[in-house]
Amino acid sequence: MTTTPTRKKRGTLRAEFGSPERRTAYYMILPALLIILIVAFYPIGYSIYLSFFKATIGNTGNFVGLQNYADMLTNSNFRTGLSNTIIFTVVSVFFEFVIGLAIALAINRAFRGRGLVRAAILVPWAFPTVISAVMWRLMFQDQIGIIQYVASALGVVSEPILADPTLLLLGAILVDVWKTTPFMALLLLAGLQTIPGDVYEAARVDGASVVQRFFRITLPLLKPAILVALLFRTLDAFRIYDLFWVMSSRELESLSTFVYKAVRVSQLNFSVGNAAAVFIFVTAFLIAMFFIKVLGMQTSTEE
C-alpha cells in the first residue's frame, strides 16, 4: 500500500513536533522569528499593500488595483532603468565570474609571495563603491581623464565618454568588474580550497590532462561555490544604485535610481515608485529561487 504525499507530510509534522526537545527548540527560536517577521516582512507586506493604492504623503488613497504597475510599465524611465539593470547585471557578473575564476585558479597554486598577491588582489574590493565611482569618473573626464585621452588617441571614441549613455553604461560595467571581481575570486578560492588534492593526484596517475582535470574535477566539485558566488553577485548587481548615481552624475538610470527619483518628496510619484520597489523585490526573489532550485538541484543531482 502506497502512502500519499499528504500522509507523508502529516507523519513528518508529527515527528517534528512530537518530540518535547524539538518543541522546546521551536519555542526558544519563536521570539527571534517574530522579530524577523515584524522587522523584515511587515515593511515588505505593507509596500505590496500600498502598491495597489494611489498613495500620497500621509494618505493611502483610493484602491486602483494593478493601475500603478501598468503606469510603471509604460513609463519610459522605468523601461530604460530595467534594460540598463539587466545589461549591467548579465555582463558584469559574466566577466566577474570568468576573470574571478581565472584569478582563483592562479592564486590557489603554491608559489613564492602568494600571500602578498592575495592581499594585493583584494585591494579594489576594499574601496567603497562611491570612492571607486568618483575615482573612475575622473579618469573618464573629457579634459583631464587618462582613459578618455587614450581612447580618443586610439580612435576608439570620438565624443566624451560621460556624455554618451551607452559608453557610460560600459564604463559602469568596467568599474564594477574592477571592484567586485576580487570578491568573486575570494568565494571561488574558498571553494577550491575544499577540493582534496588526492583527487587531482589520482587523475594525474590515470593520465588525465589539465583540461580534463578542470572539466571533470574542478568545475563539478566547485559548483556549490559557483552557485553562492553567482547568487550573491547577481542580486548585488541587480540592485545597483550608488555606482550609477555617483559616476554618471544622476544621468544613468537603473531600477533603484528610478525608485528613489519616484518616491522622493519633490516628485510626489509614490504609487509608481512603490510599485517599482515591489517589482524589484519580486524579481530579486525569483532570481534567488532560480539559482537555488535550478542550479542547486543540478549540483545535488551530480553529487
Residue pairs with C-beta under 8 A, 6 or more apart in sequence:
3 11
16 22
17 23
17 26
44 281
47 274
47 277
47 278
47 281
48 278
50 60
50 270
50 271
50 274
51 68
51 69
51 271
51 274
51 275
51 277
51 278
52 63
52 64
52 65
52 66
52 68
53 60
53 61
53 62
53 63
53 64
53 271
54 61
54 62
54 64
54 67
54 68
54 271
55 61
55 270
55 271
55 274
56 268
56 270
57 265
57 268
57 270
61 271
64 271
68 271
68 272
68 274
68 275
69 275
69 279
71 271
71 272
71 275
72 78
72 272
72 275
72 276
72 279
73 79
75 258
75 272
77 253
77 258
77 261
78 255
78 258
78 272
78 276
80 253
81 253
81 254
81 255
81 257
81 258
82 255
84 169
84 244
84 252
84 253
84 254
85 238
85 240
85 254
85 255
85 256
87 169
87 173
88 169
88 172
88 173
88 176
88 237
88 240
88 254
89 234
89 237
89 238
89 240
91 173
92 173
92 176
92 177
92 180
92 237
93 230
93 233
93 234
93 237
95 173
95 177
95 181
96 176
96 177
96 180
96 181
96 184
96 233
97 184
97 226
97 229
97 230
97 233
99 177
99 181
99 184
99 185
100 181
100 182
100 183
100 184
100 185
100 187
100 188
100 229
101 184
101 185
101 188
103 121
103 181
103 182
103 185
104 185
104 186
104 188
104 189
104 191
104 192
105 192
105 218
107 114
107 117
107 118
107 121
107 185
107 189
108 189
108 192
108 193
121 182
121 185
122 182
122 186
123 182
124 132
124 178
124 179
124 181
124 182
125 179
125 180
125 182
125 183
125 186
127 135
127 179
129 179
129 242
129 243
129 246
130 242
130 246
132 175
132 178
132 179
132 243
133 175
133 242
133 243
133 246
133 247
134 246
134 247
136 171
136 174
136 175
136 178
136 247
137 162
137 246
137 247
137 249
138 144
138 145
139 145
139 146
139 147
139 148
140 147
140 148
140 161
140 162
140 171
140 247
141 148
141 162
142 148
142 160
142 161
142 162
142 163
145 161
147 161
148 157
148 160
148 161
151 157
151 161
152 158
157 164
157 167
159 167
161 167
161 168
161 171
162 168
162 171
162 248
162 249
165 251
165 252
168 247
168 248
168 251
168 252
169 252
171 247
172 240
172 243
172 244
172 247
172 248
172 252
175 243
175 247
176 237
176 240
176 243
180 233
180 236
183 232
183 233
184 229
184 233
187 225
187 228
187 229
187 232
188 222
188 225
188 226
188 229
190 225
191 221
191 222
191 224
191 225
191 226
191 229
192 218
192 222
192 225
194 221
194 225
195 217
195 218
195 221
195 222
199 217
199 221
200 213
200 217
203 212
203 213
203 216
203 217
204 213
208 216
208 217
219 226
220 302
223 295
223 298
223 299
223 302
224 299
227 291
227 292
227 295
227 296
227 299
230 291
230 295
231 288
231 291
231 292
234 287
234 291
235 284
235 287
235 288
238 255
238 280
238 283
238 284
238 287
239 255
239 256
239 280
239 284
240 254
240 256
241 254
241 256
241 257
241 260
244 252
244 253
244 254
244 256
244 257
245 257
250 257
255 276
255 279
255 280
256 280
258 273
258 276
259 273
259 276
259 277
259 280
260 273
261 267
261 273
262 269
262 270
262 272
262 273
262 276
263 269
263 270
263 273
263 274
263 277
267 273
